[in-house]
Amino acid sequence: MTAKYFRYLLEFKRPSGTSRGVLHEKETFILEIKENGRTGTGECALFRGLSFDDRPDYEKKLQWLCENINRDYLYLKEELKEFPSIWFGYEQAILNLKYGDHLYFPSEFTDGKSAIVINGLIWMGDIQYMEEQILEKLEKGFHCIKLKIGVNWKSEYKILQKLREKFPEHALELRVDANGGFNKEEALIVLQQLADLHIHSIEQPIKAGNWNDMAFLCAETPTPIALDEELIGITDPVEKRRLLEVVKPQYIILKPALVGGFAGSDEWISLAEEQNIGWWITSALESNIGLNAIAQYTFTKKNPMPQGLGTGSLFVNNFESILELNNEMLWFKTSKTN
């Protein structure tokens, strides 16, 4: 086998607001592995400022993988444990090399026979922009919407109140993602306000790394809490188990590019299910290459909850998409579904 990579810069159609600031572009790296005339493609979906492996020697390690591509799977897995997004790209490329075309996890999904229910994501912005996005999602038939919050809670709370007045809990599931935007004292108030509005869950109400505070919130909260950033950077299975046992969250959110790819996600899912902790899978601004692989993986996990998968429509220069959104259902495009 031989391997090479190239850097690619995805440009947002519209600057996208998060609690970490406004994003204008997203850097990523594409890995290609060749063997016997076949090519396997994967995306090493680095997320600057969030990925555990956002470090100066990132490309050096990616080049190291290309030079050592014929080494044993377990050896590479150990060597890349501190570079989850590179491992994620390697897993994809190897699977794609095996199955060909756009395939990573062949299933009824890739046969065009079944789809994945996803939530609609609402990006931060002024009230008018957020309301425009919500209206668009509702018109498209979404029954589960996730809103990014934590920048201007007063305004965000008003939007949630308006939504609940129009759409009761049984008609619309509402999730919120704070990206660590509150402190412990603020979170206690926000959690009660969310409960009054029958919000499904809140992701990462306080910054990651504060296990004791998060454990307190998870024990006291009237609104289910989902850990997201909290999982990033924890690679040891013993430490993963300890986090879940100490914090006891209601849910965990799995972003394969950030938690060690499909192998890392499998590990977290297994540990969560042992402790009766719910979970779902979310994409993290990957290009259509990584998004396609995550969608195929997600389908194989058979989780009936709406999943947090993107649609690849945020960027002006994305790769060709093999995925298609019909209402809230994400389909794999085949001749049968076209």
C-alpha positions in Angstrom: 0.0 0.0 0.0 1.0 3.6 -0.5 -0.5 6.7 1.0 -0.6 10.4 0.6 -2.6 13.3 2.0 -3.6 16.9 1.0 -4.9 19.9 3.0 -8.3 21.3 2.0 -10.0 24.5 3.2 -13.8 24.4 3.4 -15.4 27.8 3.1 -18.7 28.6 4.8 -21.6 29.9 2.7 -22.4 32.2 5.7 -20.1 32.7 8.7 -21.4 30.3 11.4 -21.7 31.4 15.0 -20.7 29.3 18.0 -19.9 30.1 21.6 -16.2 30.0 20.5 -16.7 32.7 18.0 -17.7 33.0 14.3 -16.3 30.5 11.8 -15.5 31.5 8.3 -13.6 28.5 7.1 -12.8 24.9 8.2 -9.4 23.3 7.6 -9.4 19.5 6.9 -7.0 16.9 5.5 -7.9 14.1 3.0 -6.0 10.8 3.1 -5.7 8.5 0.1 -4.5 4.9 0.4 -3.7 3.0 -2.9 -3.3 -0.7 -3.4 -3.5 -2.9 -6.5 -5.1 -0.1 -8.6 -7.7 0.7 -6.0 -8.0 3.9 -3.9 -9.5 4.3 -0.4 -10.3 7.8 0.7 -10.8 9.1 4.2 -11.0 12.5 6.0 -8.7 13.4 8.8 -11.2 16.0 10.1 -9.1 18.2 12.3 -11.2 20.9 14.2 -8.9 23.8 15.1 -9.4 25.0 18.7 -11.4 21.9 19.6 -9.6 18.8 18.5 -7.4 17.1 21.0 -4.8 16.7 18.2 -4.7 20.4 17.2 -1.0 20.7 17.7 2.1 21.9 15.7 3.3 18.4 14.7 -0.1 17.4 13.2 1.0 17.3 9.6 4.3 15.6 10.6 2.3 12.8 12.1 0.1 12.6 9.1 3.2 12.3 6.9 4.5 9.6 9.3 1.3 7.6 8.8 1.8 7.8 5.0 5.3 6.5 5.4 4.2 3.7 7.8 1.0 2.8 6.1 1.9 -0.9 5.8 2.5 -1.3 9.5 0.2 -3.5 11.7 -3.3 -2.1 12.5 -2.8 -2.3 16.3 0.6 -0.7 16.1 -0.8 2.2 14.1 -3.8 2.5 16.5 -1.5 2.8 19.5 0.8 5.3 17.7 -2.1 7.5 16.7 -4.1 7.4 20.0 -3.2 11.1 20.6 -4.2 11.9 17.0 -7.9 10.9 16.9 -8.8 12.7 13.7 -5.8 11.1 11.8 -6.9 7.7 13.1 -10.5 8.5 12.0 -9.2 9.2 8.4 -7.2 6.0 8.4 -10.2 3.9 9.4 -12.2 5.4 6.6 -9.6 5.0 4.0 -9.0 1.3 4.9 -12.7 0.6 4.8 -13.2 2.4 1.5 -10.2 0.6 0.0 -12.0 -2.7 1.0 -15.5 -1.8 -0.2 -14.9 0.7 -3.0 -17.1 3.4 -4.5 -18.5 5.6 -1.7 -18.8 2.7 0.8 -17.5 2.3 4.3 -20.2 0.3 6.1 -22.4 -1.5 3.6 -26.0 -1.9 4.9 -29.6 -1.3 4.1 -28.7 2.4 4.3 -26.2 2.2 1.5 -28.6 0.1 -0.5 -31.1 3.0 -0.4 -33.6 1.0 1.6 -33.5 2.8 5.0 -32.7 6.3 6.2 -31.5 8.0 9.3 -33.6 10.5 11.3 -31.6 13.6 12.0 -32.2 16.8 14.0 -32.2 20.2 12.4 -29.3 22.4 13.6 -29.9 26.1 14.3 -26.8 28.3 14.3 -26.2 31.2 16.6 -27.0 34.7 15.4 -29.4 37.5 16.0 -33.0 36.6 16.8 -34.2 37.2 13.2 -31.5 34.9 11.7 -32.2 32.1 14.3 -36.0 32.4 13.7 -35.5 32.2 9.9 -33.5 29.0 10.4 -36.1 27.5 12.7 -39.0 28.3 10.2 -37.0 26.7 7.4 -36.4 23.5 9.4 -40.1 23.3 10.5 -41.2 23.8 6.9 -38.9 20.9 5.9 -40.6 18.6 8.3 -38.2 18.4 11.2 -39.6 17.1 14.5 -36.3 17.6 16.4 -34.4 20.8 16.5 -31.1 21.6 18.2 -30.2 25.2 19.0 -26.8 26.5 19.8 -27.0 28.7 22.9 -24.7 30.4 25.4 -23.9 33.7 23.7 -27.0 35.8 24.6 -29.1 33.6 26.8 -31.8 36.3 27.3 -32.6 36.4 23.6 -32.1 32.6 23.2 -34.6 31.9 26.0 -37.2 34.1 24.4 -36.9 32.2 21.1 -37.3 28.9 23.0 -40.4 30.3 24.8 -41.9 31.3 21.5 -41.2 27.9 20.0 -42.9 26.1 22.9 -45.9 28.4 22.7 -46.4 27.3 19.1 -45.2 23.7 19.3 -45.9 21.5 22.4 -43.4 18.9 23.5 -45.2 16.0 21.7 -45.0 18.0 18.4 -41.4 19.2 18.6 -38.4 17.9 20.4 -36.0 20.7 21.4 -32.4 20.2 22.2 -29.8 22.9 23.1 -26.0 22.9 23.0 -24.2 25.4 25.3 -20.7 24.4 24.3 -19.6 25.2 27.9 -21.1 28.7 27.7 -22.3 28.9 31.3 -20.7 28.7 34.7 -22.0 26.4 37.4 -24.3 29.0 39.1 -25.7 30.2 35.7 -26.2 26.6 34.7 -28.4 25.8 37.7 -30.8 28.6 36.7 -30.7 27.7 33.0 -31.4 24.0 33.7 -34.6 24.9 35.5 -35.7 27.3 32.8 -35.1 24.6 30.2 -37.1 22.1 32.3 -40.1 24.5 32.4 -40.0 24.5 28.6 -39.7 20.7 28.4 -36.4 20.8 26.6 -35.1 17.3 25.8 -31.5 17.9 26.8 -28.6 20.3 27.1 -25.1 19.6 25.8 -22.1 20.6 27.8 -23.7 23.4 30.0 -20.3 24.2 31.6 -16.7 24.0 30.3 -15.1 20.5 30.1 -12.7 19.4 32.8 -14.8 20.3 35.8 -15.9 16.8 36.7 -17.1 17.6 40.2 -19.2 20.5 39.1 -20.6 18.6 36.2 -21.4 15.6 38.5 -23.2 18.0 40.8 -25.3 19.4 37.9 -26.0 15.9 36.5 -27.3 14.8 39.9 -29.5 17.8 40.5 -30.6 18.7 37.0 -34.3 18.8 36.0 -33.1 18.8 32.4 -31.0 15.9 31.0 -27.4 16.7 30.5 -25.3 15.4 27.6 -21.5 15.4 27.7 -19.8 16.5 24.5 -16.4 18.3 24.8 -16.0 16.4 28.1 -15.1 13.3 26.1 -12.4 14.9 24.0 -8.8 13.9 24.9 -9.7 10.9 27.0 -8.1 7.9 25.3 -7.6 5.4 28.1 -10.6 3.0 28.6 -10.1 3.1 32.4 -10.3 6.9 32.4 -13.3 6.8 30.1 -15.1 4.5 32.6 -14.1 6.7 35.5 -15.5 9.8 33.8 -18.9 8.2 33.3 -18.9 6.8 36.9 -18.0 10.1 38.5 -20.1 12.4 36.4 -23.1 10.1 35.7 -24.5 12.1 32.8 -27.9 11.3 31.3 -26.3 11.2 27.7 -23.0 11.4 25.9 -22.5 12.8 22.4 -20.1 11.1 20.1 -18.2 12.9 17.4 -16.0 10.2 15.8 -13.4 12.7 14.5 -12.8 14.0 18.0 -13.1 10.8 20.1 -10.9 8.3 18.3 -12.9 7.4 15.2 -15.2 4.5 14.9 -13.1 2.3 17.3 -13.2 5.1 19.9 -16.9 5.7 19.5 -17.6 1.9 19.9 -15.7 2.0 23.2 -17.6 4.9 24.5 -21.0 3.4 23.5 -20.1 0.1 25.2 -19.2 1.9 28.4 -22.2 4.1 28.3 -24.6 1.2 27.8 -23.1 -0.7 30.7 -24.1 2.3 32.9 -27.5 2.9 31.3 -26.3 6.2 29.8 -28.0 7.3 26.6 -26.0 8.4 23.5 -26.2 9.7 20.0 -23.8 10.5 17.2 -23.0 14.0 15.9 -20.9 15.2 13.0 -18.4 18.0 13.5 -18.2 20.1 10.3 -16.6 17.4 8.3 -16.6 17.6 4.5 -19.0 15.3 2.6 -16.3 12.6 2.7 -16.2 12.3 6.5 -19.9 13.0 6.8 -20.8 10.1 4.5 -18.6 7.7 6.5 -20.1 8.9 9.8 -23.6 8.5 8.4 -22.9 4.9 7.3 -21.4 4.1 10.7 -24.3 5.7 12.5 -26.9 3.6 10.7 -25.1 0.3 11.8 -25.5 1.4 15.5 -29.3 1.2 15.2 -30.1 4.1 17.6 -33.7 5.2 17.0 -33.1 8.7 18.4 -32.7 11.6 16.0 -28.9 11.8 15.3 -26.9 15.0 15.0 -25.6 14.6 11.4 -25.0 17.5 9.1 -26.0 17.6 5.5 -22.8 19.1 3.9 -24.7 22.2 2.8 -22.8 24.7 4.9 -19.9 25.0 2.5 -19.5 26.6 -0.9 -16.7 24.3 -2.0 -17.6 20.9 -0.5 -16.9 17.6 -2.3 -19.7 15.9 -4.2 -22.3 14.5 -1.8 -23.7 11.0 -1.9 -26.2 11.9 0.9 -29.6 13.4 0.3 -32.0 15.0 2.8 -35.7 14.4 2.5 -37.6 16.1 5.2 -35.8 15.0 8.4 -34.6 11.7 6.8 -31.0 11.4 5.6 -30.7 9.0 2.6 -27.8 7.5 0.7 -28.2 8.3 -2.9 -28.4 5.2 -5.2 -30.2 4.6 -8.5 -33.1 3.3 -6.4 -33.5 6.5 -4.4 -32.8 9.1 -7.2 
